[in-house]
Amino acid sequence: MKISEFQRLIEAIYLERDRARGRDGTFVWFVEEVGELARALARPRDDGGRNLREELADVLAWLSTLASIQGVDLEQAAVEKYRGGCPKCRSIPCAC
């Protein structure tokens, strides 16, 4: 699944509710998910990494929703910025 396909899937599932909550409220939920990711990164992975994978997926889903609320195609934005390598030095890998 491409990033744009994932973004459309998240829109179909959640966008109506997230748009009603608004950008600022949705951003608060996104930040909470980033906090949960931070906790998952700090914990031992005695569940085979399942919790970490779930938290990474949640952060991506909330980021996708924020992009959709703002009218940004996340895949296009990422490709535009990183297609040529590091945005600062233009190298792959980064040489900064």
C-alpha positions as CSV (number, residue, x, y, z in Angstrom):
1,M,0.0,0.0,0.0
2,K,1.3,3.4,-0.9
3,I,1.3,6.3,1.5
4,S,-1.4,8.0,-0.5
5,E,-3.5,4.9,-0.4
6,F,-3.1,4.7,3.4
7,Q,-4.0,8.3,3.7
8,R,-7.2,7.7,1.8
9,L,-8.0,4.7,3.9
10,I,-7.6,6.7,7.1
11,E,-9.8,9.4,5.6
12,A,-12.5,6.9,4.9
13,I,-12.4,5.6,8.5
14,Y,-11.9,8.7,10.5
15,L,-11.9,12.0,8.5
16,E,-15.4,13.1,9.2
17,R,-15.0,12.8,13.0
18,D,-11.5,14.2,12.9
19,R,-12.5,17.2,10.8
20,A,-15.4,17.9,13.3
21,R,-12.8,17.8,16.1
22,G,-10.7,20.3,14.2
23,R,-7.0,20.7,13.6
24,D,-6.1,21.7,17.1
25,G,-8.0,18.9,18.8
26,T,-6.7,16.4,16.3
27,F,-3.1,17.6,16.9
28,V,-3.5,17.0,20.6
29,W,-4.5,13.4,19.9
30,F,-1.4,13.1,17.6
31,V,0.9,14.4,20.3
32,E,-0.6,11.9,22.8
33,E,0.1,9.1,20.3
34,V,3.7,10.3,20.0
35,G,4.0,10.1,23.8
36,E,2.7,6.5,23.6
37,L,5.3,5.8,21.0
38,A,8.0,7.3,23.2
39,R,6.9,5.0,26.1
40,A,6.9,2.0,23.7
41,L,10.4,2.8,22.6
42,A,11.6,3.0,26.2
43,R,10.1,-0.4,27.3
44,P,11.6,-3.8,26.8
45,R,10.1,-5.6,23.8
46,D,8.9,-8.7,25.6
47,D,5.8,-8.8,23.3
48,G,7.9,-9.4,20.2
49,G,7.6,-5.7,19.3
50,R,3.9,-5.8,18.8
51,N,3.2,-2.7,21.0
52,L,5.9,-0.7,19.2
53,R,4.5,-1.6,15.8
54,E,1.0,-0.6,16.9
55,E,2.2,2.8,18.3
56,L,4.2,3.5,15.1
57,A,1.0,2.7,13.1
58,D,-1.1,5.0,15.3
59,V,1.4,7.9,14.8
60,L,1.3,7.4,11.1
61,A,-2.5,7.3,11.1
62,W,-2.8,10.5,13.1
63,L,-0.2,12.2,11.0
64,S,-2.2,11.2,7.9
65,T,-5.4,12.6,9.4
66,L,-3.6,15.9,10.2
67,A,-2.3,16.1,6.6
68,S,-5.8,15.4,5.3
69,I,-7.4,18.1,7.5
70,Q,-4.9,20.6,6.1
71,G,-5.4,19.5,2.5
72,V,-1.9,18.0,2.2
73,D,-1.1,14.9,0.2
74,L,1.4,13.3,2.6
75,E,3.0,11.1,-0.1
76,Q,3.5,14.0,-2.5
77,A,4.9,16.2,0.3
78,A,7.4,13.6,1.4
79,V,8.6,12.8,-2.2
80,E,8.9,16.5,-3.0
81,K,11.1,17.1,0.1
82,Y,13.2,13.9,0.1
83,R,13.4,12.8,-3.6
84,G,16.9,14.3,-4.1
85,G,18.3,13.0,-0.8
86,C,19.0,15.1,2.3
87,P,17.1,18.4,1.8
88,K,20.2,20.3,3.1
89,C,23.2,18.6,1.5
90,R,21.3,16.7,-1.3
91,S,23.4,13.6,-0.5
92,I,22.3,9.9,-0.1
93,P,23.2,9.1,2.6
94,C,23.2,12.5,4.3
95,A,26.7,14.0,4.5
96,C,25.8,17.0,6.8
